[in-house]
């Protein structure tokens, strides 16, 4: 096909527009990375943009030398992995059950689940419940209360509803029970939406800090988000305890940038491997036939 002049002009402007959008999107992130490697004088004078000025790694050295940072980092990894596994298990079985029209009380259960999206018991009742269950100062206070995201469950439920019933009928004729159908037929065909849900839950658990702030009192149980928050707020010795008086000012200058980089680095490492499932999973789980 021969492209018209107007279409060629459109392609040029479209390319320019998309390049601008990419630049606007990436600029804040690149600026944060640049500040994390810059010296105090350049940061305070506002001279840091896309590239580091007065290259400095004192803050990185100070944080990485603190054993508590690595302990809390390990805690975050454990909370994220365990929490994501629990959330995926609970969400999958709940969504699969609600996707079956033959399920008794299906509408009531769906409405009950949706109700929790808009109303909750409140902060104090939740704290009393967690304390009554004996979850305080344990990993379960972090991974159990938010095990099911109703939004994610509804997406997965819609995805399951779109799958041909003939597949399950054929599997049942071949002798598979409900659990066999789910494990051997449904889940292998649901890689896109499963990867999307894993991404949602993993990012949520990785960035979570308020449940830990509320239910954990021991520093050795904190996730890295609490450690970094306390450093920024000056509420704990943290890395500053191991810093000399000469570099305390330098650390304070770019501590926010360094903590942001350290927090998002693992997510940036994992995201490219699941990104290709992201749009597919959302679209398939959002459109009902």
KAMOTA-V98113 format. One record per pair of residues at least 24 apart in sequence whose ideal C-beta (glycine too) atoms are under 7 Angstrom apart, sorted by sequence separation. I is the first residue (numbers start at 1). J is the second residue. If there is no record, write none. Layout:
i	j
I	J
I	J
//
This chain:
i	j
231	255
232	256
160	186
163	189
232	259
231	259
159	190
228	259
117	150
116	150
159	193
228	263
114	150
113	150
156	193
155	193
225	263
224	263
113	153
156	197
152	197
152	200
94	148
82	139
86	143
90	147
91	148
90	148
91	149
95	153
99	157
83	142
94	153
98	157
79	139
83	143
87	147
78	139
82	143
86	147
87	148
91	152
95	156
99	160
206	267
91	153
95	157
99	161
79	142
79	143
92	156
96	160
203	267
91	156
95	160
145	211
142	211
141	211
142	212
141	215
141	216
199	274
198	274
136	215
137	216
195	274
199	278
135	215
137	217
137	218
196	277
195	277
196	278
137	221
130	215
192	277
196	281
96	182
191	277
195	281
196	282
127	214
192	280
193	281
192	281
96	186
193	284
192	284
193	285
91	197
88	197
88	198
88	201
84	198
87	201
84	201
83	201
84	202
84	205
80	202
83	205
162	284
80	205
159	284
79	205
80	206
159	285
162	288
158	285
161	288
162	289
158	286
156	285
76	206
155	285
158	288
155	286
79	223
75	221
75	222
76	223
75	223
76	224
71	220
76	225
72	222
68	219
72	223
73	224
72	224
72	227
69	227
68	227
68	238
69	239
66	238
66	239
63	239
66	242
62	239
65	242
62	242
62	243
58	247
62	251
58	250
59	251
58	251
56	250
59	254
63	258
59	255
60	258
59	258
40	249
44	253
40	250
43	253
39	250
43	254
40	253
38	254
36	254
35	254
36	257
35	257
36	258
32	257
36	261
32	260
33	261
32	261
//
